[in-house]
Amino acid sequence: MNRKYRKTVIAGNWKMNKTPSETKEFMTQLKSIMPKGRWCDIALCVPAVCIPAAVRAMRETRVGIGAENCNAKASGAYTGEIATNMLVDAGCKYVIIGHSERREMYGETDADVNAKVLAALEAGLTPIMCCGETLQQREAGITAEHITMQIKLGLAGVPEDKIRKVIIAYEPIWAIGTGLTATPEQAEEVCEMIRSVVRKLYSSKNARAISILYGGSMNDKNAYELLAQPDIDGGLIGGASLVPEKFVKIIEAANQPTV
Ligand code: PEP
């Protein structure tokens, strides 16, 4: 982390877990144990039907609510889809885009990711754009090449004055929901590489200002060490964000001296 130049962000991704009633219960518990210090931004990205309950519960708090996906189109005949202006109107501040589960299971391409990032920015949402390699790609030594391509294609057309609004989440696919975490060194190596791609695409100032998160089995035990890395500005957290005590411990791990 480097709080001097950029925001630290701890973001939860609930995936397809919790009902609206369970959301209310979770938020009540979370509020009762939320640390007072404001050393990081906090986001909780929840299933679409849970957004109203989450927004209502967290209205007077510092927790921003987000969605887990959006459609790039503004409106129209897209049954089952949700547009970015709907998310804004519902009270969302964030939206996860290009999670590996959406890329793998629902065929999302880098072009889809790019269209969604542009639509989210246009609507005033903060996109959390995910990237990451498979185990095969890592073993084949093409992690850097693959992620550079995902970043370049995902950010295509994002103007200079909007790039700092984008949060990038590095999530090695082999570490998501598997209990396998990238070592702090492995995660740092890729996050630093991502920052260098942003430097080449934009500028040193923008690269220094953008928040890059790590995601992949981050939990209350390993968060401190991962967040101690200079280019890891927070976490995108799946499983551990479903338990208020664990999520709070990760928030507390973001309260450490930074470079
Ligand atoms: C995720 O879904 O973004 C994620 C990182 O999941 P987990 O923390 O459960 O590995």
Boltz pocket constraint, residues with backbone or C-beta under 6 A from the ligand:
constraints:
  - pocket:
      binder: B
      contacts: [[A, 13], [A, 15], [A, 171], [A, 175], [A, 176], [A, 177], [A, 178], [A, 179], [A, 215], [A, 216], [A, 217], [A, 218], [A, 236], [A, 237], [A, 238], [A, 239], [A, 240]]
      max_distance: 6.0
